Amino acid sequence: MCMDQVRLIDLPKVLDHRGNLSFIEEMKHVPFEVKRVYWIYDVPGGETRGGHAFKEQQELIVALSGSFDVLVDDGKMKQTFSLNRSYFGLYLPTGLWRQMQNFSTNSLALVLSSTPFDENDYLRDYQEFLAYRKRNEK
Ligand code: TYD
């Protein structure tokens, strides 16, 4: 998988005078079945999260509150996405290195995942990630 499959998904928005509502349905607003949902919060200033790749997991990352940056790297190209709206989801296919950084105070990152948690799906070492990419290059 490479950088051109990464995309920002514009989620549905229902706006009325009582406030806004957005939602996500699997296979409709995300191109995978959702097997797990987790969220990252209370991140101290200056901390980074992630800093790994997944062999199988696809994900959608939403800044439900506040803002943060997601640095995405396919081994050749790097791109940073700034998330700061709860109606945009960043879709990440399998096999990309990603790091989350520059969390604002009180930010809340929601992650929808295509797999149950499996530590064996992680590539936590950058050199190992590059070697994995090379082995799997088409
Ligand atoms: P990790 O994915 O490394 O966090 P981040 O990428 O945000 O820095 O996960 C941190 C710890 O939490 C690690 O020990 C694995 C555990 N964990 C679970 O048990 N279940 C989960 O669904 C997730 C995402 C993490």
Boltz pocket constraint, residues with backbone or C-beta under 6 A from the ligand:
constraints:
  - pocket:
      binder: B
      contacts: [[A, 36], [A, 38], [A, 40], [A, 48], [A, 49], [A, 50], [A, 51], [A, 52], [A, 117]]
      max_distance: 6.0
